[in-house]
Amino acid sequence: MKVVCPVCNKLFEAECTPYKTVYNEIMYYFDTEICQIAFSREPERFIAKCEKK
């Protein structure tokens, strides 16, 4: 399944990453560990960006 990292906006295969987090009952996939850490620090910042699309 193709997904977009909410932090860096990169398109990638969800099955190819170990970096994922459930937030507000939604699974978010990340391209890198750095993206996952950034999201965990400020999830609302990145969720707002996703909802605008």
ABEGO torsion letter per residue (X at the ends): XBBBBAAAGBBBBAAABABBBBBGGBBBBBABAAAAAAAAABAAAAAAAAAAX
